[in-house]
Amino acid sequence: MPWPFLIPIVAILAWAAVKISESRARHGSTYGDPSRDAEIDALLARLEDGEDERARLRARIENLEAIVTGDRYELDREARRALPTAPAAPQLTLDEEPLDSEEAEAQAARMASRARGNV
């Protein structure tokens, strides 16, 4: 390769290197920055937690819908409307000790299964 062509190529490469460094200085380079990597990891963890929470809440809503739209609930509601002097429908009994969230979800799932007729 003749020398006259080599000089413009080196000049173009040097110009590109200068422009890249100016751009990084102006906009801030985050490539390989450990603090940004940690922040991204934290955001990804929060996103996964949010997705897990969303799935759990969706299951709870489905269980509640099954309980509320069950035949027994509908019959009790219609009976209360038709007979205002009829005895009140049995209320849900709550345990004396509060359940933790996993036990409560399992109990709601069992109630939903009974309401769906999947005893």
C-alpha positions as a printed NumPy array, in Angstrom:
array([[  0.   ,   0.   ,   0.   ],
       [  1.497,   3.321,  -0.957],
       [  2.207,   5.903,   1.757],
       [ -0.079,   8.614,   0.401],
       [ -3.16 ,   6.485,   1.133],
       [ -2.009,   5.499,   4.615],
       [ -1.884,   9.063,   5.963],
       [ -5.594,   9.88 ,   5.298],
       [ -6.662,   6.522,   6.774],
       [ -4.745,   7.191,  10.001],
       [ -6.146,  10.736,  10.115],
       [ -9.723,   9.438,   9.765],
       [ -9.19 ,   6.841,  12.497],
       [ -7.689,   9.47 ,  14.818],
       [-10.595,  11.823,  14.127],
       [-13.074,   9.01 ,  14.925],
       [-11.261,   8.226,  18.197],
       [-11.384,  11.881,  19.233],
       [-15.118,  12.141,  18.419],
       [-15.87 ,   8.976,  20.4  ],
       [-13.976,  10.236,  23.436],
       [-15.734,  13.621,  23.204],
       [-19.104,  11.896,  23.006],
       [-18.328,   9.762,  26.057],
       [-17.189,  12.814,  27.983],
       [-20.296,  14.789,  27.026],
       [-22.908,  12.05 ,  27.618],
       [-21.142,   9.988,  30.234],
       [-19.949,   6.53 ,  29.443],
       [-21.731,   3.793,  31.389],
       [-20.259,   0.833,  29.568],
       [-18.715,  -1.466,  32.137],
       [-19.553,   0.905,  34.999],
       [-19.979,  -1.282,  38.127],
       [-22.473,   1.074,  39.766],
       [-24.698,   0.987,  36.666],
       [-24.38 ,  -2.792,  36.471],
       [-25.482,  -3.083,  40.107],
       [-28.385,  -0.722,  39.464],
       [-29.493,  -2.748,  36.451],
       [-29.271,  -5.976,  38.478],
       [-31.37 ,  -4.416,  41.24 ],
       [-33.977,  -3.259,  38.73 ],
       [-34.118,  -6.719,  37.155],
       [-34.621,  -8.267,  40.592],
       [-37.452,  -5.82 ,  41.326],
       [-39.024,  -6.651,  37.97 ],
       [-38.924, -10.376,  38.725],
       [-40.417,  -9.751,  42.184],
       [-43.162,  -7.677,  40.587],
       [-43.933, -10.419,  38.083],
       [-44.095, -13.011,  40.891],
       [-46.381, -10.743,  42.914],
       [-48.603, -10.211,  39.873],
       [-48.931, -13.971,  39.307],
       [-49.744, -14.518,  42.983],
       [-52.368, -11.755,  42.965],
       [-53.894, -13.142,  39.765],
       [-54.288, -16.555,  41.451],
       [-55.886, -14.926,  44.498],
       [-58.342, -12.992,  42.335],
       [-59.272, -16.163,  40.445],
       [-59.923, -17.929,  43.752],
       [-62.042, -15.058,  45.047],
       [-64.018, -14.928,  41.807],
       [-64.693, -18.656,  42.054],
       [-65.918, -18.265,  45.627],
       [-68.12 , -15.248,  44.94 ],
       [-69.596, -16.582,  41.698],
       [-70.212, -20.055,  43.11 ],
       [-73.736, -21.506,  43.127],
       [-73.977, -21.579,  46.919],
       [-73.103, -17.904,  47.184],
       [-75.656, -17.015,  44.498],
       [-78.372, -19.097,  46.181],
       [-77.673, -17.511,  49.568],
       [-77.823, -14.042,  48.03 ],
       [-81.089, -14.768,  46.21 ],
       [-82.589, -16.266,  49.373],
       [-81.691, -13.155,  51.354],
       [-83.377, -10.977,  48.725],
       [-86.49 , -13.107,  48.466],
       [-87.003, -13.647,  52.176],
       [-85.981, -10.584,  54.14 ],
       [-86.899, -12.326,  57.406],
       [-84.904, -15.443,  56.593],
       [-81.988, -16.193,  58.857],
       [-78.735, -14.759,  57.709],
       [-76.48 , -16.956,  55.647],
       [-73.604, -18.475,  57.545],
       [-70.701, -16.142,  57.686],
       [-67.128, -17.09 ,  57.039],
       [-65.473, -18.094,  60.242],
       [-62.001, -16.833,  60.76 ],
       [-59.408, -18.676,  62.766],
       [-58.512, -17.095,  66.035],
       [-54.875, -16.851,  65.001],
       [-54.21 , -14.915,  61.835],
       [-52.915, -17.073,  59.012],
       [-49.717, -16.264,  57.234],
       [-50.073, -15.392,  53.578],
       [-49.267, -18.881,  52.273],
       [-51.817, -20.55 ,  54.583],
       [-54.416, -17.939,  53.663],
       [-53.825, -18.517,  49.957],
       [-54.087, -22.282,  50.424],
       [-57.335, -21.845,  52.356],
       [-58.743, -19.573,  49.637],
       [-57.724, -22.114,  46.996],
       [-59.554, -24.892,  48.895],
       [-62.671, -22.729,  49.209],
       [-62.51 , -21.87 ,  45.502],
       [-62.169, -25.545,  44.628],
       [-65.267, -26.368,  46.697],
       [-67.164, -23.496,  45.091],
       [-66.233, -24.77 ,  41.635],
       [-67.445, -28.243,  42.608],
       [-63.988, -29.826,  42.511],
       [-64.275, -31.103,  46.088]])
